Amino acid sequence: MKDLIELMAKTLVEDPLAVSVEEKQVDDVTVYELRVAEKDLGRVIGREGRIAKAMRVIARSAAARMGKKATIEIID
């Protein structure tokens, strides 16, 4: 799952080397903290948060297939 989120982010940004994903467990939900370069933050969030929402839906769907819960937090 971590690799999936990293792949999605790296395809969107100009500086793929600055992309990092950290996995944390909060209650029964796995939270993936996504960090990108400051100049790429808008690319990952998108207009009105559309790209971020889409990434969260993909992560939630992939986790649900494994019987888990997951979400993405974009850290600035």
N, C-alpha and C positions, 0 to 999 in steps of 0.2 A: 504494500500500500504506500509506504514511504517513497518507493521508487516511482510509482505512478504519479504522485503529487509533484515530485521533483522533475519528472519528465514533462508534465504539463507546464510547469512554471518555466523551465528552461527553453521551451519552444516559444514562449511569449516575450521573453526579455532580450535586451541587447547584450547584457553581460551575464551569460550563463554560469560563469565561474563564481559569481556572488550568490548564487541560489543555494540555500541550505534548508533542510527540513529536520525538525526535532520532534520526537514522539514523546508524549506525556499521557499518563493515565489519570483521568479525573472521574472519580466514582466508577461508573460502568461505561464511560465514553472515552475513546482514544482521541486525544487532541493533537493535531499535527500543526506545529508552529512553523510557518513559512516565512523565511527572511530573504529579501532580495535587495539589490542596490537601490538607493534612494531615488535615483533617476528612473528606475523601472517600476516603481510602486504603482503609478497610474496605469501602466500596461497590465499589471496583474489584477488590479481592482476593476478597471474598465468603467465605462460610462454608467453612472447610477449603480455601480457595483455588480453589473451583469456578469462579468467574467468570474468574479469571486463567487457569486451565487452558483454559477454553472460548475465551477470546480468543487464546491461543497456538495452539490447534488451528485456528482460523479463519485466523490469519496464516500458519501453516505450510501449510495447504491452498491458500490463495491464492498463496503463493510457489511451491509445487510445480507449480501450473498454468502458471507462467511458467518452470519449469525452474530455480528457485533455492531457497535455504534461508533461512528467517527465523525469528526468535523475538522475544518481547517481554520486556523487563526492566522491572519496576515499581520506580522509584527513589523512596525516601522522603526 
